[in-house]
Amino acid sequence: MPGTFFGFNTAMRGMQAQQRGIYTTSHNIANANTDGYTRQRVVLAPTPAYPVPGMNHPGGTGWQIGTGVDSQETTRLRDAFLDTQIRRETGSLGQWEQMQDVLKQVEVVFNEPSDTGLSTLMSQFWASWQELSKNAESSPVRTTVVETANALAEALNHSSQQLTTIQGDIDQSVYLKVTDINSIAQQIADLNGQIKNIIAAGDQPNDLLDQRDLLVDKLSKIIDCTTTLASNGTITVTLGGGGNLVAGVDGTTIHQLQASGSTVSWVDGTQPNLIISNGEIYGLQTARNKTSAYLTKLDTLVNELATAVNSKHTSGYDLYGIKGENFFVANGGGPITAANIQVNADIKNNVAKVAAAASSGSIPGDGSNALAIAQLQQASITGLAGTTFDDYYKNLIAELGVDAHEATRMTTNQGVLVDQLTNRKESISGVSLDEEMASMLQYQRAYEAAARMITTLDGMLDKIINGMGVAR
């Protein structure tokens, strides 16, 4: 049979286990608003019964008595599969958020439809040539043509400059994101080392695991990544294409990234090619490519416009009967683009050099060449895939509008999806103060009952020791 003091150990274990539950509940409540904290729970299990099974155990056969409870570990309540889902969808959310932000900036650059956009300026440009065809000898009308063309050229210069600035801002953002990745990698490596040592000592570093998971969550929004858990508690972080950001036997070896423009690559050339397919960096790269495409199309439009107008203008004659010069030129030379287009300085300084006439012998009021230039507005241009200037520009704006709308729609949808997954995660891992208060009361009552058991056992022993003496 068990000894006289047997029950004390059972009650003591009960008090110790409930006390650990109280401590864990207190820790949960204290971290209810801590970012990345995972609710913890004490795992309780009965201790081995007495006596140990055997042929010659004391008291004969046919009985065993429980010896109490043991708190085996304090574990985190976390769903690894849900973590993987959230990280993947958070990366997609980061991608679309960056694209939405950039495309909204591009929409502001073009500012369509509006009274001050390029579409309005081009319409005014063609209208000024139409008016000149009716009043070719009028100096004010000629001035209007030149000033309208100059306003169009300056607007194109400004739009190109703004698009180029957006591209530079994207490159800077990518550089900062890469800096964040390298910093996160170092922090994960440091935590890996601490976690490995604590687990090797037989303890459970729950709070450090939370910190590491939070870092991986942040990393997954920036760039697509996967993690692999080792038996020693460390993780290997792998980026697109199979390269390891954090690796090594002890999980403390890092391979840094570098950025050149919007291109991201490994500093260590022995790593596999980096293939980014999700996250904020991917969104920035995609948005930059789209911005470059818009700028290229704008340059194509401007070059074709300048080529067509110059071709007609150089075939006409000015008020002096001299053949016209190029109406548009490139500031600094080279092909004419949105960045460098400008009105010929000779024409700006002397509007009489606008070649409105069709021949040198025409009367001063001849505006047939000006009419030919005005009619370019409705001409099908081979270099613009057979469309007119207006239609080509409208197609560009329509493409931008569709891309921006898609980015906004996907950002909204991904936000809803991430919120749903986060709510599911919170229902498992988040701290509920009501639930923790209930647990606290449960542990408290169990602790009080175990303490009362010791009091009862003490009374029983008192009876045996002091109340069972020899009768007198």
C-alpha positions as CSV (number, residue, x, y, z in Angstrom):
1,M,0.0,0.0,0.0
2,P,1.1,3.6,-0.5
3,G,2.8,5.3,2.4
4,T,1.1,7.6,4.9
5,F,2.4,10.7,3.2
6,F,1.5,9.5,-0.3
7,G,-1.4,11.9,-0.9
8,F,0.7,14.9,-0.1
9,N,2.7,14.4,-3.3
10,T,-0.5,14.0,-5.4
11,A,-2.0,17.2,-4.0
12,M,1.3,19.0,-4.4
13,R,1.6,18.1,-8.1
14,G,-1.9,19.3,-8.6
15,M,-1.1,22.7,-7.0
16,Q,2.1,23.0,-9.1
17,A,0.3,22.2,-12.3
18,Q,-2.6,24.6,-11.7
19,Q,-0.1,27.2,-10.7
20,R,1.7,26.9,-14.0
21,G,-1.7,27.2,-15.7
22,I,-2.3,30.4,-13.8
23,Y,1.1,31.8,-14.9
24,T,0.4,30.9,-18.5
25,T,-3.0,32.5,-18.4
26,S,-1.5,35.6,-16.9
27,H,1.1,35.7,-19.7
28,N,-1.7,35.4,-22.3
29,I,-3.7,38.2,-20.8
30,A,-0.6,40.5,-20.6
31,N,0.1,39.9,-24.3
32,A,-3.5,40.2,-25.6
33,N,-2.5,43.2,-27.7
34,T,1.1,42.1,-28.6
35,D,1.6,41.9,-32.4
36,G,2.3,38.4,-33.5
37,Y,1.7,36.8,-30.1
38,T,0.3,33.2,-30.1
39,R,-2.0,32.0,-27.3
40,Q,-0.3,29.5,-25.1
41,R,-1.7,26.5,-23.2
42,V,-0.3,24.2,-20.5
43,V,-0.5,20.5,-21.5
44,L,-1.4,18.4,-18.5
45,A,-1.1,14.7,-18.3
46,P,-1.6,12.2,-15.4
47,T,1.7,10.9,-13.8
48,P,2.4,7.1,-13.8
49,A,0.2,5.2,-11.5
50,Y,1.5,3.4,-8.4
51,P,2.7,0.7,-8.1
52,V,4.5,0.0,-11.4
53,P,3.1,-3.2,-13.0
54,G,5.1,-6.3,-12.0
55,M,4.8,-9.8,-10.6
56,N,6.0,-8.8,-7.1
57,H,4.8,-5.2,-6.7
58,P,3.7,-4.4,-3.1
59,G,0.2,-5.0,-1.9
60,G,-0.5,-7.9,-4.2
61,T,-2.1,-7.7,-7.7
62,G,-5.3,-6.2,-9.0
63,W,-4.9,-2.5,-8.1
64,Q,-3.1,0.7,-9.0
65,I,-3.6,4.2,-7.7
66,G,-3.1,7.5,-9.5
67,T,-0.2,9.7,-8.4
68,G,-1.5,13.0,-9.7
69,V,-0.8,15.3,-12.6
70,D,2.2,16.7,-14.4
71,S,2.5,19.8,-16.7
72,Q,4.4,18.4,-19.6
73,E,4.9,21.5,-21.6
74,T,3.5,24.9,-22.5
75,T,2.6,24.9,-26.2
76,R,1.5,27.4,-28.7
77,L,-2.0,27.1,-30.3
78,R,-1.1,27.6,-34.0
79,D,-2.1,26.1,-37.3
80,A,0.9,25.7,-39.6
81,F,-1.3,25.2,-42.7
82,L,-3.2,28.4,-42.0
83,D,0.1,30.2,-41.6
84,T,1.1,29.0,-45.1
85,Q,-2.1,30.2,-46.6
86,I,-2.0,33.6,-44.9
87,R,1.6,34.2,-46.0
88,R,0.8,33.3,-49.6
89,E,-2.3,35.5,-49.8
90,T,-0.6,38.3,-47.9
91,G,2.2,38.3,-50.6
92,S,-0.5,38.6,-53.3
93,L,-2.1,41.5,-51.3
94,G,1.3,43.2,-51.1
95,Q,1.7,42.8,-54.9
96,W,-1.6,44.3,-55.8
97,E,-1.3,47.1,-53.3
98,Q,2.0,48.2,-54.8
99,M,0.5,48.0,-58.3
100,Q,-2.6,50.0,-57.3
101,D,-0.4,52.7,-55.7
102,V,1.8,53.1,-58.8
103,L,-1.0,53.0,-61.3
104,K,-2.9,55.6,-59.4
105,Q,0.1,57.9,-59.7
106,V,0.2,57.2,-63.5
107,E,-3.4,58.1,-63.8
108,V,-2.7,61.4,-62.2
109,V,0.0,62.0,-64.7
110,F,-2.3,61.6,-67.7
111,N,-5.3,63.2,-65.8
112,E,-7.9,61.9,-68.2
113,P,-10.6,62.8,-68.9
114,S,-10.2,66.5,-68.0
115,D,-10.0,69.9,-69.5
116,T,-6.3,70.1,-69.0
117,G,-5.2,66.6,-70.2
118,L,-3.3,65.7,-73.3
119,S,-6.4,64.8,-75.2
120,T,-7.8,68.3,-74.8
121,L,-4.4,69.9,-75.8
122,M,-4.2,67.7,-78.9
123,S,-7.7,68.7,-79.9
124,Q,-6.8,72.4,-79.5
125,F,-3.6,71.8,-81.5
126,W,-5.6,70.4,-84.5
127,A,-8.2,73.1,-84.2
128,S,-5.6,75.8,-84.4
129,W,-4.4,74.4,-87.7
130,Q,-8.0,74.3,-88.9
131,E,-8.4,77.9,-88.0
132,L,-5.2,78.8,-89.7
133,S,-6.4,77.3,-92.9
134,K,-9.1,79.9,-93.0
135,N,-7.0,82.9,-92.0
136,A,-3.5,82.0,-93.2
137,E,-2.3,85.6,-93.3
138,S,-3.4,86.4,-89.7
139,S,-0.5,86.8,-87.4
140,P,-2.6,86.2,-84.2
141,V,-3.9,82.9,-85.6
142,R,-0.3,81.9,-86.5
143,T,0.7,82.8,-83.0
144,T,-2.1,80.6,-81.6
145,V,-0.9,77.7,-83.7
146,V,2.7,78.1,-82.3
147,E,1.6,78.6,-78.7
148,T,-0.9,75.7,-78.8
149,A,1.8,73.5,-80.2
150,N,4.3,74.7,-77.5
151,A,1.7,74.0,-74.8
152,L,1.3,70.5,-76.1
153,A,5.0,69.9,-76.3
154,E,5.5,71.2,-72.7
155,A,2.7,69.0,-71.4
156,L,4.3,66.0,-73.2
157,N,7.7,66.9,-71.6
158,H,6.1,67.1,-68.2
159,S,4.2,63.8,-68.5
160,S,7.4,62.0,-69.6
161,Q,9.3,63.5,-66.7
162,Q,6.7,62.5,-64.3
163,L,6.6,58.9,-65.6
164,T,10.4,58.8,-65.4
165,T,10.2,60.1,-61.8
166,I,7.7,57.3,-60.9
167,Q,10.1,54.7,-62.3
168,G,12.9,56.2,-60.2
169,D,10.7,56.1,-57.1
170,I,9.9,52.4,-57.9
171,D,13.6,51.6,-58.1
172,Q,14.2,53.3,-54.7
173,S,11.3,51.4,-53.2
174,V,12.7,48.1,-54.4
175,Y,16.1,49.0,-52.9
176,L,14.5,49.7,-49.6
177,K,12.5,46.5,-49.7
178,V,15.8,44.6,-50.4
179,T,17.3,46.3,-47.4
180,D,14.4,45.2,-45.3
181,I,14.8,41.6,-46.5
182,N,18.4,41.5,-45.5
183,S,17.6,42.9,-42.1
184,I,14.8,40.4,-41.5
185,A,17.2,37.6,-42.6
186,Q,19.7,38.6,-40.0
187,Q,17.1,38.8,-37.3
188,I,15.7,35.3,-38.2
189,A,19.3,33.9,-38.2
190,D,19.8,35.4,-34.7
191,L,16.6,33.9,-33.4
192,N,17.5,30.6,-34.9
193,G,20.6,30.5,-32.9
194,Q,18.8,31.3,-29.6
195,I,16.0,28.9,-30.3
196,K,18.4,26.1,-31.1
197,N,20.2,26.5,-27.8
198,I,17.0,26.7,-25.7
199,I,15.5,23.6,-27.3
200,A,18.8,21.8,-26.8
201,A,18.5,22.6,-23.1
202,G,15.0,20.9,-23.1
203,D,12.9,24.1,-22.9
204,Q,10.3,25.5,-25.2
205,P,11.0,29.1,-26.5
206,N,7.5,30.0,-27.4
207,D,7.9,33.8,-27.3
208,L,11.0,33.6,-29.6
209,L,9.1,31.3,-32.0
210,D,6.4,34.0,-32.1
211,Q,9.0,36.7,-32.9
212,R,10.4,34.5,-35.7
213,D,7.0,33.7,-37.2
214,L,6.2,37.4,-37.2
215,L,9.4,38.1,-39.1
216,V,8.5,35.4,-41.7
217,D,5.0,36.9,-42.0
218,K,6.6,40.3,-42.8
219,L,9.0,38.8,-45.2
220,S,6.2,36.9,-47.1
221,K,4.5,40.2,-47.9
222,I,7.7,41.6,-49.4
223,I,8.8,38.5,-51.4
224,D,7.5,35.0,-52.0
225,C,9.2,32.6,-49.5
226,T,8.9,29.2,-47.9
227,T,10.2,27.8,-44.7
228,T,11.5,24.4,-43.7
229,L,11.6,23.4,-40.0
230,A,14.7,21.4,-38.8
231,S,14.7,18.9,-35.9
232,N,16.8,21.3,-33.8
233,G,14.1,24.0,-34.0
234,T,15.8,26.2,-36.7
235,I,14.2,27.1,-40.0
236,T,15.5,27.5,-43.5
237,V,14.0,30.3,-45.5
238,T,13.9,29.7,-49.2
239,L,13.1,32.4,-51.8
240,G,11.8,32.0,-55.4
241,G,14.0,29.8,-57.6
242,G,15.3,27.7,-54.7
243,G,17.9,30.0,-53.2
244,N,18.2,30.0,-49.4
245,L,18.0,33.4,-47.6
246,V,18.6,31.8,-44.2
247,A,20.2,28.3,-44.0
248,G,23.0,26.3,-42.4
249,V,23.0,23.5,-39.8
250,D,22.3,26.0,-37.0
251,G,20.2,28.3,-39.2
252,T,22.5,31.3,-38.9
253,T,24.0,31.4,-42.4
254,I,22.4,34.2,-44.5
255,H,22.7,35.0,-48.2
256,Q,22.0,38.7,-48.9
257,L,20.2,40.3,-51.8
258,Q,21.1,43.3,-53.9
259,A,19.1,45.7,-56.1
260,S,20.0,47.3,-59.4
261,G,17.2,49.5,-60.5
262,S,14.2,47.2,-60.1
263,T,16.2,44.1,-60.6
264,V,16.9,42.0,-57.5
265,S,19.6,39.3,-57.4
266,W,21.8,37.4,-54.9
267,V,25.0,38.9,-53.7
268,D,26.4,35.4,-53.6
269,G,26.7,34.3,-57.2
270,T,26.6,30.6,-56.3
271,Q,22.9,30.8,-55.4
272,P,20.3,29.7,-57.9
273,N,18.6,32.4,-60.1
274,L,16.2,34.5,-58.1
275,I,12.7,34.1,-59.6
276,I,10.2,36.5,-57.9
277,S,6.6,35.7,-58.5
278,N,4.7,37.3,-55.5
279,G,4.9,40.0,-52.9
280,E,5.5,43.7,-52.9
281,I,8.7,43.6,-54.9
282,Y,7.0,41.6,-57.7
283,G,4.2,44.2,-57.7
284,L,6.7,47.0,-58.0
285,Q,8.5,45.3,-60.8
286,T,5.2,44.6,-62.7
287,A,4.1,48.2,-62.2
288,R,7.4,49.5,-63.4
289,N,7.1,47.4,-66.6
290,K,3.6,48.7,-67.2
291,T,4.8,52.3,-66.6
292,S,7.7,51.7,-69.1
293,A,5.1,50.4,-71.6
294,Y,2.9,53.5,-71.2
295,L,5.9,55.7,-71.7
296,T,7.0,53.8,-74.8
297,K,3.6,54.1,-76.3
298,L,3.5,57.8,-75.5
299,D,7.0,58.2,-77.2
300,T,5.7,56.3,-80.2
301,L,2.6,58.6,-80.4
302,V,4.8,61.7,-80.1
303,N,7.4,60.5,-82.7
304,E,4.7,59.7,-85.2
305,L,2.9,63.0,-84.6
306,A,6.1,65.0,-85.1
307,T,7.0,63.0,-88.2
308,A,3.6,63.5,-89.8
309,V,3.4,67.2,-89.0
310,N,7.0,67.8,-90.1
311,S,6.4,65.9,-93.3
312,K,3.5,68.2,-94.2
313,H,5.1,71.3,-92.9
314,T,8.3,70.9,-94.9
315,S,6.2,70.4,-98.0
316,G,4.5,73.8,-97.6
317,Y,5.7,77.4,-97.7
318,D,5.7,80.3,-95.3
319,L,4.7,83.9,-95.7
320,Y,8.1,84.6,-97.3
321,G,7.5,82.0,-100.0
322,I,10.3,79.9,-98.4
323,K,9.8,76.2,-97.9
324,G,8.9,75.2,-94.4
325,E,11.3,73.9,-91.8
326,N,10.6,71.0,-89.4
327,F,7.9,72.3,-87.1
328,F,8.8,70.0,-84.2
329,V,12.4,69.2,-83.2
330,A,14.2,67.2,-80.5
331,N,15.7,69.3,-77.7
332,G,19.3,68.1,-77.7
333,G,19.0,66.1,-80.9
334,G,18.2,62.5,-81.6
335,P,14.8,60.9,-82.2
336,I,11.8,63.0,-81.1
337,T,10.2,61.6,-77.9
338,A,7.8,62.9,-75.3
339,A,10.8,63.9,-73.2
340,N,12.5,66.2,-75.8
341,I,9.8,67.4,-78.2
342,Q,9.7,71.1,-78.7
343,V,8.6,73.6,-81.3
344,N,11.3,74.8,-83.7
345,A,12.9,77.9,-82.1
346,D,13.0,79.8,-85.5
347,I,9.2,79.3,-85.9
348,K,8.6,80.3,-82.3
349,N,10.6,83.5,-82.8
350,N,8.9,84.3,-86.1
351,V,5.4,83.0,-86.7
352,A,5.5,84.1,-90.3
353,K,7.6,81.0,-90.9
354,V,4.6,78.7,-90.3
355,A,4.2,77.0,-93.7
356,A,0.5,77.3,-94.2
357,A,0.6,77.7,-98.0
358,A,0.8,74.8,-100.5
359,S,3.2,76.6,-102.9
360,S,5.6,79.5,-103.0
361,G,3.5,81.4,-105.6
362,S,0.3,81.2,-103.5
363,I,-1.5,84.3,-102.4
364,P,-0.7,85.3,-98.7
365,G,-4.1,83.9,-97.6
366,D,-3.5,80.4,-98.9
367,G,-4.0,77.9,-96.0
368,S,-4.2,74.7,-97.9
369,N,-1.1,73.2,-96.3
370,A,-2.4,74.2,-92.9
371,L,-5.6,72.3,-93.8
372,A,-3.6,69.3,-94.8
373,I,-1.9,69.3,-91.4
374,A,-5.3,69.7,-89.6
375,Q,-6.6,66.7,-91.6
376,L,-3.9,64.5,-90.0
377,Q,-6.1,64.3,-87.0
378,Q,-8.4,61.9,-88.8
379,A,-5.6,60.1,-90.8
380,S,-4.8,56.4,-90.2
381,I,-1.1,56.3,-89.2
382,T,0.8,53.1,-90.1
383,G,3.2,53.5,-87.2
384,L,0.3,53.6,-84.8
385,A,-1.1,50.2,-86.1
386,G,-3.4,52.0,-88.5
387,T,-5.2,54.1,-86.0
388,T,-5.6,57.8,-85.7
389,F,-3.6,59.9,-83.2
390,D,-6.7,60.4,-81.1
391,D,-7.7,56.8,-81.1
392,Y,-4.1,55.6,-80.3
393,Y,-4.1,57.9,-77.3
394,K,-7.5,56.9,-76.2
395,N,-6.5,53.2,-76.4
396,L,-3.5,54.1,-74.2
397,I,-5.7,55.7,-71.6
398,A,-8.2,52.8,-71.8
399,E,-5.4,50.3,-71.2
400,L,-4.3,52.3,-68.2
401,G,-7.8,52.6,-66.8
402,V,-8.3,48.8,-67.1
403,D,-5.0,48.0,-65.4
404,A,-5.7,50.5,-62.6
405,H,-9.3,49.1,-62.1
406,E,-8.0,45.6,-62.1
407,A,-5.4,46.5,-59.5
408,T,-8.0,48.2,-57.3
409,R,-10.4,45.2,-57.6
410,M,-7.7,42.7,-56.8
411,T,-6.5,44.7,-53.8
412,T,-10.0,44.8,-52.4
413,N,-10.6,41.1,-53.0
414,Q,-7.2,40.1,-51.6
415,G,-7.8,42.3,-48.6
416,V,-11.1,40.5,-47.9
417,L,-9.5,37.1,-48.3
418,V,-6.6,38.0,-46.0
419,D,-9.0,39.4,-43.4
420,Q,-11.0,36.1,-43.5
421,L,-7.9,34.0,-43.0
422,T,-6.6,36.3,-40.3
423,N,-9.9,36.0,-38.4
424,R,-9.7,32.2,-38.6
425,K,-6.1,32.4,-37.3
426,E,-7.2,34.7,-34.5
427,S,-9.9,32.3,-33.5
428,I,-7.2,29.7,-33.0
429,S,-4.1,31.7,-31.9
430,G,-5.5,35.0,-30.7
431,V,-6.1,35.8,-27.0
432,S,-9.7,36.0,-25.9
433,L,-9.9,37.8,-22.6
434,D,-13.2,36.1,-21.8
435,E,-11.7,32.7,-22.4
436,E,-8.6,33.5,-20.4
437,M,-10.7,34.8,-17.4
438,A,-12.7,31.5,-17.5
439,S,-9.4,29.5,-17.6
440,M,-8.1,31.6,-14.7
441,L,-11.1,30.8,-12.5
442,Q,-10.8,27.1,-13.5
443,Y,-7.1,26.9,-12.5
444,Q,-7.8,28.9,-9.3
445,R,-10.6,26.6,-8.2
446,A,-8.5,23.5,-9.0
447,Y,-5.5,25.1,-7.0
448,E,-7.8,25.8,-4.0
449,A,-9.2,22.2,-4.1
450,A,-5.6,20.7,-4.2
451,A,-4.7,23.0,-1.3
452,R,-7.8,21.9,0.6
453,M,-6.8,18.3,0.0
454,I,-3.5,18.9,1.7
455,T,-5.4,20.4,4.7
456,T,-7.6,17.3,4.8
457,L,-4.6,15.0,4.7
458,D,-2.9,17.1,7.4
459,G,-6.0,16.6,9.6
460,M,-5.9,12.8,9.0
461,L,-2.2,12.7,10.0
462,D,-2.9,14.8,13.0
463,K,-5.5,12.2,14.1
464,I,-3.0,9.4,13.6
465,I,-0.1,11.0,15.3
466,N,-1.8,12.9,18.1
467,G,-5.1,11.1,18.5
468,M,-4.2,7.5,18.5
469,G,-2.1,7.4,21.7
470,V,-2.5,4.8,24.5
471,A,-5.8,5.3,26.3
472,R,-5.5,6.2,30.0
